[in-house]
Amino acid sequence: MKVKHKRTREEILNDIMLIVLNRSGRIKRTQLMTKANLSYKLMNQYLEDLINQDYIDFVNRNNHQYIIITDKGREFLDRLLKVKSFKETMGLD
C-alpha cells in the first residue's frame, strides 16, 4: 500500500496550472477548487501568488469569471514539467 504524502507547494502549483490548461486554458474558480482538492482559502492564496507572477489571470465571459493561464504561465508550466521529467529520469524524485 502506497502511503500518501502531503503535496509540496511545487506540486500544488503544478496541479493548478495543469488543471487550467487541461480545461482549454480556462476554468471557473469553484471547479478549480474541487479538481485541485484545495480549500477556498488555500486556493485563493495560490491563485494570488500565480496572479502576482503573471502566470494566470481572470476574465469575465457570459457573466462568469474564469481563471485563464497566461503565455508566461504556459512557459512556467513547460519548465516545471521539464524539471519533473528530469528528476524522474535521474531517479531524484
HELIX and SHEET records of a PDB file:
HELIX    1   1 ARG A    9  ASN A   22  1                                  14    
HELIX    2   2 ARG A   29  ALA A   36  1                                   8    
HELIX    3   3 TYR A   40  ASN A   52  1                                  13    
HELIX    4   4 ASP A   71  THR A   89  1                                  19    
SHEET    1   A 3 ARG A  26  LYS A  28  0                                        
SHEET    2   A 3 HIS A  64  ILE A  69 -1                                        
SHEET    3   A 3 ILE A  56  ARG A  61 -1                                        
END                                                                             
